[in-house]
Amino acid sequence: MNRNILRLALVALLGFGGAAWAKDTIKIGAIVAATGPASFLGDPELKTLKHYVEKINAAGGVKGKNLELIAYDTGANPKKAVTFTKRLLHKDNVVAIIGPSTTGETMAIIPLMEKAKTPLLSMGGGVPIIEPVKPYVFKIVATDKMACQKIMADLKARNLTNLALISGSGGFGKSMRKQCKMVAKKTGIKIVADETYGKKDTDMTAQLLKIKNTKGVQAILNPGFGQGPAIVAKNYHQLKITQPLYESHGVASKKFIEIAGEAANGIRLVSPPVVVADKLDDSNPVKKVCVAYKNEYEKFSGSKVSSFGGHAYDSLYAIVEAIKAGDGSAQSIRDNLEKLHNFVGIDGVVNMSPTDHLGLDTKSGMVLLDIKNGDWALAK
């Protein structure tokens, strides 16, 4: 089997014949970066989708029909994302697509989804995915703009008003850098240094030295995901920079801590709440679903939970709710996603509308974390 094609053949598991399988299923597509530089995103996403599709089907499916998940691995390559999207839309005939894992890939396929009039639930973090609103594009993942707002509010509370940026050059890094500069201006935070690094860079010492030698820097923020932020953390630690380092929700995975090692300790970041599910206040409406998912994910996967698998969980169950509310067609799913209200997911409480294809409540869905002794702790 082509390793880029990860098709869930549940027919043998469920005992259906080929004809019945084709007739009595609802096809859902998925585009994930299960391998390559963004595999820390796509691997838990794919594992989550596989597990919960099987679980849904074992419980009777949705409105009497089984879900058929057809998933492709892009390796975080936008060109592959385009190729696989065309295949899902025009050969596999799916009624909705979950993914891609990254902002850059998502932006590349949006025109295809809009032209095909098929709903997309992206797992990318960039705000351009859903602003401005596009009829067939949704997501239940906190945006880079929300992350910037959370971080800037914390900086203000700590009287840290002179900020240095060191940003990745990928789609997410570029978008978050732009959003943070705008949010900083509105909140009275001054950007006193602004550095970037490339996707293939393996050392950010030069950029961090410039920041270290910039007068007045009080804090550093790294918009980015993948190995880049781990390298930033290591170089920051090696240079013995004393100003606090903030990271984005793009590193809300134990994989980041593993790669960064000791250098991760002391970093502050924004994250969906699932990584600290057990530590959430009982009054938080998402605690129950976060704890249940965390426990189940760690059992079936054999690895620590990450926020990224949670994005896949929310996307899948949002589509299930949309199917239940209509006839299961692409148009019906789109229309009912737009009416999704009081959906309690791992990423927060969601209330979508024709003017808001995110609908995420950041109070329930984003937390500030510190990394201490190689683990997460709620920031105080």
C-alpha positions, 0 to 999 in steps of 0.5 A: 500500500502506498504509504501516502494513502492511509485508507481505513478498511473497516469492512473486514472489521465490521463484516460488511460485504463490498456492495453494502460498504459502498452503499451504507457509508458516509465518506469523510476525507482527511489530509494530515502530515503524518510523516515529515517535519510536522508529524508531531501534528499529523501523527496524533491527528491520524491516530485519533481519527482512526480510533474514533471512526472505529468507535463510532461505527462499532456503536452503530455509526451515524443515523444507521450508516458507517463512516468511511475515513479516507486519509492521505499523508502530505508530509506537510507539503502544500503541493501534496495537499492540493493533489490529495484534495483533488483526489478526495473530492473528485475520485473518492467523493467525500462529503467533507474533509478534515485537515490539513494539519498546517496553515500553509497547506490549508490556504493552498486547498481552500480554492478547491474546497470552495469551488467543489462546495464541500465543507472543510474543517481545517486543523491549521492555526492561522487566522486567515483560514477563517477571516474573512469568512469563506462559505465552506471553510471552518475550523475548531482550533484556536487562531494565532490571533487568539494566542497573541491576545492571550500572550499580550495580556499576560505580558501587560500583567507582568509589566513586560512591554518591550517585546522581541519576536523571532518567528518561523517563516512558514505559513503559521509563523508568518501569520502569527507574527503579523497578528502579534504585531497588530495585537501588540500595537493595540495593547501598548506592547512595543516590538523592539526586535523582529527576527525570523528563521527559515524552515531548514535552519538548524541554528538561530544563535545569530538572531538570538544574539541580535535580540540579546544585544538589543537594548530594552528587551523584556521578553521574547516571543517565538511564533512557530511550530515544528523543530524550529521552536525547539532549536530556538529554546536550545540556543536561548538556553545556551546563550543564557538569555534571562528575559522570559521566552514565550512560545505559541500553541504550535508547540503544545506537545510533549514532543517539543519538550522531548526535543528541547530537553532541559532548555524547555524548562521555564518557557511559557506558552498558550495551549488548548486545555487538554494537555493539562486536563486533570489540572483544570478547574472543575468549573471549566465546561471542557474538563470532562471531555478533555479528561475522557479524551486524554485517558482514552488517547493515552491508552489506545496510542501508548503515548502522551496526549497532545493538543493536536489529536484533540483538534482531530477529535473536535473536527470529527465530532462536529461533522458527526453532529452536522450529519445528525442534523441533516441528510449527510450531504456536503451541503447539509453538513456545511449548513449545519456546521454553521449552526453548531451551537454549544458544542463542547469540544476539547478546544473549547465551547463552540458557537458558530454562525454565518459570520463566524466559522470558528465560534471558539470561546477562548476563556474555556479553550485556551490556557497559559502554561509553564514548562517545569521539570519537563512537564506542563504546569498551569501558569500563575 
